Amino acid sequence: IIAMFYKKVHQGQALVRTGFGGTKVATDKGLYVVPVFHRVEVMDISVKKIQIGRLATEGLICKDNMRADIQTTFFVRVNKTIEDVKKVAETIGASRASDQKMLESLFDAKFSEALKTVGKRFHK
């Protein structure tokens, strides 16, 4: 019966258990999950690829006021430490952190702003 309550972690994933006893995270082995007392979510902590493109009228304005088209790829992931997984789960949720479309919407504005900042420093 005790073995039925043990949930293993697969490679590239983390388990986040909430409920009785507070929030617990497993990145290597597994956790005991009692259905009545705990809720468990699986977070995908593998590397995600986010592509940002600024072309035509959305192109970057360089230091010399020329417009530049840019296509770039960012790679993001959650560190495999318990503290980092717990922080991400509490901030945006385990399911949202695992969803590619949600990550793109969360990071699009930040990455675009970073590209604009870097673009203003370069001449064409």
N, C-alpha and C positions, 0 to 999 in steps of 0.2 A: 504494500500500500504506500509506503514511503517513497518508493521508486516512481510511482505514478505522479507524484507532485514535483519531481525534479525536472526542470527544463534546461536543456543544454543550449549552449551558444554555438552557432555556426560561424565559420570563417567570414570576416567582413561584417559581422553584425554584433550588436550589444543588446542585452536584455535590460529593461528598465522596469523594476517592480515597485509599485506604489501600494499604499494601504497600511495595514497593521505593521508597526515597526518602522515606519518611515519609508523613504525612497532608497532603494538598493539598486546597484548597477553591477552587471557581470559582463566582462569583456573577454574572458578566457575560458572559464569552466562552465558554470551554470548556477541556477538558483532554485531554491525550493519555493513553489508557488501553491498556496492553498486557495482554491477558487473562491471561497466565501470571504476570505480576509484580504486577498491581494488581487491586484489588477496588473497584468504584465503586457508590455509593449515591446516590439522588436524594432530596433533602430539600425538602419543600414549605415555603417561607418566607412564604407569603401570610398574610393576616390570618385568624385563626380566631375564631369566636364561641362563647363558653361561657356558657350560661345557668344560673344558680343560683337556686333557689326554696326559700324556707323558709316553709312554710305550716302552719297548724293547730298541731299539737303540736310541730312543729319550728320554729315561728316564733321570732323574736328577742325577747329580754327587754330592754325599755327600762330607762332609769334609774329610772323610777317603778314598776318591776315589772309593767308591762303587756306583754302579748304582742302583737307586731306581725307581720303577714304581709308578706313582701317577695319580690319577683321582680326580679332584676337580670341584666344581660348584661355580660359582660366580653369585651373584644377583645384577643387576644394574637397576637404574631408574633415571629419571630426577626429581629433586625436584619440588614441586608444587608451586614454587614462580615465579612471573612474570619475574624477572631478570634472573633466571636460565633457564627457558624455552626460553626466548629471546636469551640468549647466545648460547644455543645448536642449536637453529634454524638458527642463523647467522653463526655458526661455521661449522656444518655439514649438516644442512637442516632438515626440519621437516619430510620429507618422509624417508630420510636415518636413522634418529633417531628412526623411528617407525619400520624399517625393521630388523627382527631378524638376518638374514644372514649377513647384512651389519654391524650390531653391533658386531657379532662374528669376522668378518674380521678386524674391527677397533681395538678391544680390545685383540685379540689373542696374538699379539706380546708383549704387555705391561704385560698381565697376565703371559705369559710364562717367561718373564724376572723376574718378581716378584717371581715366583716359583723357578727359578734357584737361585736367591739371598738367599731365605730362605733355600733351600736345601743345599747350601754350608755350612750352620751353623750347620747342624745336623750330628751326627754319626749314622750309621746303627745299 
